[in-house]
Amino acid sequence: MANIQVKALPREKFLERIRLRGEEEAKRIIAEAEAEARRIIGEAREKASIEAKSEADRIIKEAREKALTIKRIAEAQARLAYRLRILEEKNKLIEMVFDKAKARLNEVASSVEYRDILENLIIEAAIAIGGGHLKVILPRPCQVDLDNIAATLERETGVKTRFELVLEHSNFSGGVIVTSVDGKVVYDNTFEGRMKRMKKDIIKGVALILFPGEKESIKR
């Protein structure tokens, strides 16, 4: 076998080669580490950007939804306020009509035809109670023929009827309150009582006249 000659390197060159290779390896490792670091940082930044965008989108979405909710609530409140305002004005007009009606009834209570009106109110109330021994309550003296009314009732109902007249300071302007003698049965046929009983129908009628074609409810 032929002898292979290995040329020995001087010590300094050998050490230099090791140093250079070490530096290259170190540079490679550092470069790889830096590349990995850049990759990690880049991914982190991208993730952070995506998360930030997602968070921003979420915030914007929530803000838009909140703004839409606020807008809808405000619109609903505005519609309600509008309806309430219209309703308030309608109620004012209807109350004005009732005030005028009350004033007119006060005039009626002072008129010459009031006696006939009052007698008819007494008869209506007494028939509703069924006749018998009844009290007629009036707010002030009035020329009414209770005996004649009692006779009319007997013919109408077949029940013997007699009245006791009671004058008392009451808060009604006209009409009559008729009660059984023991006070257990009461028929309020005052102007105010009749208006109260008919108020619902009166309101509907007044509303149709004042506000034709509208169906909004009016305060009872």
Secondary structure in CASP SS format (residue, H / E / C, confidence):
PFRMAT SS
TARGET T0000
AUTHOR 0000-0000-0000
METHOD secondary structure of the structure
MODEL  1
M C 1.00
A C 1.00
N C 1.00
I C 1.00
Q C 1.00
V C 1.00
K C 1.00
A C 1.00
L C 1.00
P C 1.00
R H 1.00
E H 1.00
K H 1.00
F H 1.00
L H 1.00
E H 1.00
R H 1.00
I H 1.00
R H 1.00
L H 1.00
R H 1.00
G H 1.00
E H 1.00
E H 1.00
E H 1.00
A H 1.00
K H 1.00
R H 1.00
I H 1.00
I H 1.00
A H 1.00
E H 1.00
A H 1.00
E H 1.00
A H 1.00
E H 1.00
A H 1.00
R H 1.00
R H 1.00
I H 1.00
I H 1.00
G H 1.00
E H 1.00
A H 1.00
R H 1.00
E H 1.00
K H 1.00
A H 1.00
S H 1.00
I H 1.00
E H 1.00
A H 1.00
K H 1.00
S H 1.00
E H 1.00
A H 1.00
D H 1.00
R H 1.00
I H 1.00
I H 1.00
K H 1.00
E H 1.00
A H 1.00
R H 1.00
E H 1.00
K H 1.00
A H 1.00
L H 1.00
T H 1.00
I H 1.00
K H 1.00
R H 1.00
I H 1.00
A H 1.00
E H 1.00
A H 1.00
Q H 1.00
A H 1.00
R H 1.00
L H 1.00
A H 1.00
Y H 1.00
R H 1.00
L H 1.00
R H 1.00
I H 1.00
L H 1.00
E H 1.00
E H 1.00
K H 1.00
N H 1.00
K H 1.00
L H 1.00
I H 1.00
E H 1.00
M H 1.00
V H 1.00
F H 1.00
D H 1.00
K H 1.00
A H 1.00
K H 1.00
A H 1.00
R H 1.00
L H 1.00
N H 1.00
E H 1.00
V H 1.00
A H 1.00
S C 1.00
S C 1.00
V C 1.00
E C 1.00
Y H 1.00
R H 1.00
D H 1.00
I H 1.00
L H 1.00
E H 1.00
N H 1.00
L H 1.00
I H 1.00
I H 1.00
E H 1.00
A H 1.00
A H 1.00
I H 1.00
A H 1.00
I H 1.00
G C 1.00
G C 1.00
G C 1.00
H E 1.00
L E 1.00
K E 1.00
V E 1.00
I E 1.00
L E 1.00
P C 1.00
R C 1.00
P C 1.00
C C 1.00
Q C 1.00
V C 1.00
D C 1.00
L H 1.00
D H 1.00
N H 1.00
I H 1.00
A H 1.00
A H 1.00
T H 1.00
L H 1.00
E H 1.00
R H 1.00
E H 1.00
T H 1.00
G C 1.00
V C 1.00
K C 1.00
T C 1.00
R E 1.00
F E 1.00
E E 1.00
L E 1.00
V E 1.00
L E 1.00
E C 1.00
H C 1.00
S C 1.00
N C 1.00
F C 1.00
S C 1.00
G C 1.00
G E 1.00
V E 1.00
I E 1.00
V E 1.00
T E 1.00
S E 1.00
V C 1.00
D C 1.00
G C 1.00
K C 1.00
V C 1.00
V E 1.00
Y E 1.00
D E 1.00
N E 1.00
T E 1.00
F H 1.00
E H 1.00
G H 1.00
R H 1.00
M H 1.00
K H 1.00
R H 1.00
M H 1.00
K H 1.00
K H 1.00
D H 1.00
I H 1.00
I H 1.00
K H 1.00
G H 1.00
V H 1.00
A H 1.00
L H 1.00
I H 1.00
L H 1.00
F C 1.00
P C 1.00
G C 1.00
E C 1.00
K C 1.00
E C 1.00
S C 1.00
I C 1.00
K C 1.00
R C 1.00
END
